[in-house]
Amino acid sequence: MLNRRYIILDCNYLCHRAKYVFGDLSDRGSATGVIYGFLKDILNLRKRFGSNQFIFCWDYGESLRKKMYPTYKEKRHTKRTREERAFERAFQAQVAKLRDEYLYTIGYRNIFYQNGYEADDIIAVASKSITPDLEEAIIVTADRDLWQCIRPNVRWFDPRKKEMYTYKKFKKMFGIKPKQWAKVLAIAGCKTDCVNGIRGVGPVSALSFITGRSKPCTKANIAIKNSWKSVVLRNKPLVQLPFKGTKPIKITEDRVTQKGWDKVTKKLGMGSIRYRKMA
């Protein structure tokens, strides 16, 4: 019998999602849409999965991957207008307040980030911390790189599409274990993160190579073998989770209180979610 269910959050993803849905919301001249959207997600996920045990995972600091691979996530760093820069500053300020103050005030204690590492790395470490047969977890994100973190007791859930992947479902769909997904990314690349794979080789061909379903003489197989050292071994440390050097985390007991929730929602003028039962 399972003792506990954890909900592991890709916080940067959820904050960016809230930015585009509720980005115009403010209270007394201060932007609050990101915080509002994030807190609403907590309420919805709590109801959906019947748990208030959250693990909050954040990107933090200058990416160590970018130092290794300068074009990593390059397309995300585009020139912004003055209004866009102001919008981004408001976004970052809300993220910092949420991460460093408001979640703690509510009573959450499992709030994790490490300088130079991404939320993905923290999620990978957190997933390994969930005790098999006694605990389970659900990773909430739209990032398919995190498929590699799926385990028999760890599922992957996309809140946008309402898609759930279990260990059995993943193996049935792709014919590999979830941890092998990193090898697929190393071969085919990751467009989201601007990590170039082997030219002309996509995920389907990569899967066929890994599972041995394709003939050795195919163009894709030959390209993979010829580019193994120059591309695959270069990409592996970029796409495999967690990134080298990510420190272990220790999951502790929360101290969530109704008083803490009411204090935060009152301060930010969030009447529509104030007094929602939290403890």
NORJO-V79463 format. One record per residue. N is the residue number from 1. RES is the residue in one letter. PSI is psi in whole degrees, 0 to 359 (NA if undefined). D_LAST is the distance of its C-alpha to the last C-alpha in whole Angstrom. Layout:
n res psi d_last
N RES PSI D_LAST
N RES PSI D_LAST
This chain:
n res psi d_last
1 M 133 24
2 L 136 21
3 N 333 18
4 R 146 16
5 R 124 16
6 Y 147 16
7 I 111 17
8 I 119 19
9 L 132 20
10 D 88 23
11 C 323 22
12 N 321 25
13 Y 312 26
14 L 323 23
15 C 318 24
16 H 322 27
17 R 316 26
18 A 326 24
19 K 319 27
20 Y 341 30
21 V 317 27
22 F 18 26
23 G 337 28
24 D 353 30
25 L 143 27
26 S 164 27
27 D 119 26
28 R 43 28
29 G 355 31
30 S 134 28
31 A 135 27
32 T 0 23
33 G 320 24
34 V 315 23
35 I 317 20
36 Y 311 19
37 G 320 20
38 F 315 18
39 L 324 15
40 K 321 16
41 D 319 17
42 I 314 13
43 L 315 12
44 N 318 15
45 L 323 15
46 R 316 12
47 K 317 13
48 R 316 16
49 F 1 16
50 G 38 13
51 S 146 11
52 N 22 9
53 Q 95 11
54 F 145 14
55 I 116 17
56 F 120 18
57 C 130 22
58 W 148 24
59 D 151 28
60 Y 131 30
61 G 185 33
62 E 130 36
63 S 127 37
64 L 332 39
65 R 322 39
66 K 328 41
67 K 327 43
68 M 324 44
69 Y 91 45
70 P 332 46
71 T 7 45
72 Y 124 42
73 K 32 40
74 E 320 43
75 K 346 42
76 R 345 39
77 H 72 41
78 T 160 43
79 K 134 44
80 R 153 42
81 T 172 43
82 R 317 42
83 E 319 40
84 E 323 38
85 R 320 38
86 A 320 36
87 F 319 34
88 E 321 33
89 R 319 33
90 A 322 30
91 F 310 28
92 Q 324 29
93 A 320 27
94 Q 319 24
95 V 314 24
96 A 317 24
97 K 318 22
98 L 312 19
99 R 317 20
100 D 344 21
101 E 301 19
102 Y 317 16
103 L 321 14
104 Y 320 14
105 T 320 13
106 I 328 10
107 G 3 10
108 Y 141 11
109 R 342 15
110 N 72 16
111 I 111 18
112 F 138 22
113 Y 154 25
114 Q 135 29
115 N 123 32
116 G 352 34
117 Y 161 32
118 E 164 30
119 A 323 27
120 D 319 29
121 D 318 30
122 I 321 26
123 I 318 25
124 A 317 28
125 V 317 28
126 A 320 24
127 S 322 25
128 K 341 28
129 S 351 25
130 I 120 23
131 T 119 25
132 P 145 27
133 D 343 26
134 L 328 23
135 E 158 21
136 E 165 21
137 A 156 20
138 I 121 21
139 I 125 22
140 V 113 22
141 T 166 25
142 A 4 28
143 D 111 30
144 R 349 33
145 D 330 34
146 L 1 30
147 W 328 32
148 Q 350 33
149 C 356 30
150 I 138 29
151 R 171 30
152 P 331 30
153 N 14 26
154 V 118 25
155 R 167 25
156 W 129 26
157 F 128 25
158 D 110 26
159 P 341 24
160 R 313 27
161 K 354 29
162 K 37 26
163 E 137 28
164 M 131 27
165 Y 125 29
166 T 171 29
167 Y 314 32
168 K 318 34
169 K 316 34
170 F 312 35
171 K 321 38
172 K 321 39
173 M 320 39
174 F 346 41
175 G 14 42
176 I 167 41
177 K 149 38
178 P 322 35
179 K 340 36
180 Q 352 40
181 W 330 38
182 A 324 39
183 K 323 43
184 V 314 43
185 L 322 41
186 A 326 44
187 I 309 47
188 A 345 46
189 G 175 44
190 C 104 41
191 K 322 42
192 T 320 38
193 D 7 39
194 C 37 42
195 V 113 43
196 N 132 47
197 G 196 48
198 I 130 51
199 R 130 53
200 G 3 53
201 V 117 51
202 G 184 47
203 P 323 45
204 V 313 46
205 S 323 49
206 A 318 47
207 L 318 46
208 S 322 49
209 F 314 50
210 I 320 48
211 T 350 48
212 G 18 52
213 R 336 52
214 S 156 54
215 K 144 58
216 P 336 59
217 C 1 61
218 T 155 59
219 K 319 59
220 A 314 55
221 N 319 55
222 I 317 58
223 A 320 56
224 I 313 53
225 K 319 56
226 N 336 58
227 S 12 55
228 W 310 53
229 K 318 53
230 S 331 53
231 V 304 50
232 V 312 48
233 L 332 48
234 R 319 48
235 N 332 45
236 K 311 43
237 P 341 41
238 L 325 40
239 V 341 38
240 Q 136 37
241 L 140 34
242 P 162 33
243 F 145 36
244 K 132 38
245 G 352 36
246 T 130 32
247 K 152 31
248 P 158 29
249 I 158 25
250 K 118 23
251 I 129 19
252 T 172 17
253 E 136 14
254 D 166 11
255 R 45 9
256 V 131 6
257 T 154 5
258 Q 323 5
259 K 318 9
260 G 316 10
261 W 312 9
262 D 324 11
263 K 315 14
264 V 312 14
265 T 327 15
266 K 314 17
267 K 324 19
268 L 6 20
269 G 36 20
270 M 70 18
271 G 329 18
272 S 338 18
273 I 1 14
274 R 146 13
275 Y 10 11
276 R 137 9
277 K 126 6
278 M 337 4
279 A NA 0
